């Protein structure tokens, strides 16, 4: 295994995906990242995606239907 150079899907800048990062991602069952660290941090600050909000609403509705 060796370091990978990946182009960020959001900003287009290249970033290095190190061997240790690859091992960690693989052990957790994650795919390779598509965004650089800065864009990932920005995404977290921007809040949940529409999909995340929708799924939270469905979980709340489902749990209230059971009660």
Secondary structure, DSSP 8 states (H G I E B T S, - for coil): ---EEEE-TTT--EEEE-HHHHHHHHHHT----SS-HHHHHHHHHH---HHHHHHHHHHHHHHHHH-
